[in-house]
Amino acid sequence: MMIKHLLSIDQLSTDQIDLILKTADSFGEVGTRTIKKVPALRGRTVCNLFFEPSTRTRLSFELAAKRLSADVITFTADSRTSVSKGESFKDTALTLQAMGLDAIVVRHTSGGAPKRLSQWVDASVLNAGDGANEHPTQALLDLYTIRRRFGGIEGLRIGIVGDIAHSRVARSNIKAMTKMGAQVTAIGPPTLLPVTAGSWGIDITTDLDALLPKLDIVYLLRVQKERQVEQFFPSLREYSLFWGLDRRRVDLMKPEALIMHPGPINRGVEVAGDLPEMERFIVADQVSNGIAVRASLMYLMLGGSQELPAPEHS
């Protein structure tokens, strides 16, 4: 039984995560076709409700819904919308409720906003990032990307590097990766490692160089400058010196180890400018896999047509 709302990785069992990832294989194949569309959610309506700037996540959800043949509307809170005129989040939700939507994908600057929305509407709510709280679909697409590369997740050693304290991606990924059997270490400046991280079932260190030779995956986080209300390290240059990935540090990694990043990348901060072009830097895989995983989620949550899309024969 799939959940009605996806608000947190905590809601998902390992079996449900496995089902989402296996179903994503079918929708990944759809993305390789000449006509990249199946009728699984024909007649359904999905709304992208974004109160925070986004490019990758919004476009990924929009494309995933369109590949399922759903109707898609997008609401971004800016100077042209009723939010700028003082309309509350609840009033916006009730307006959308009156439109008879089937699913609402919401990104908000406040942690807990998707949960509140789920209490006001009948539609399924998918959390596309709420403040510094969680980003569950990013974690699922990352699991999917890892599984496609390594054949599984259990037993892998993964280092998540950077601004753990302000990163919703880190929180969701730590929950998802440990749930699926990976050994996770958080790495970064002491000021960006939450005091509660010790209770998350992970290791913690400030020494990136010592850990790099042991890791299967180096997951770099973007420095969340927009969510920091004070200075947590002296300068971006110092951050890059101690926790940024450059050619010297890449040479410390296992030959088969991979580098991941949720985007957008701050070149010259968490990663040297030329590294994203390396073969082991698999951000492009994460982007393309995100469409398949989000299509899988909407298909399962909205009870799409019972049969998965059949492979296309040449």
Protein Blocks (a to p, Z undefined) as FASTA:
>chain_A
ZZfbdfbfklpcfklmmmmmmmmmmmmmmmmpmblcdfklgoiacddddfbdcfklmmmm
mmmmmmnopacddddddfkbmklnopafklmmmmmmmnopabdcdddfbghklmmmmmmp
mbdcddebeajlbcfklmmmmmmmmmmmnopaghpacddehjfklmmklmmmmmmmmmno
pacdddddfklmcfklmmnopacdfblklmmmmpfbdcdddddfklpcbdfbfbfklmmm
mmpccfklmmmpcfkbccddebjadehilpcfklmmpmklcklmmmmmmmmmmmmmmmmm
nopafbacddddZZ
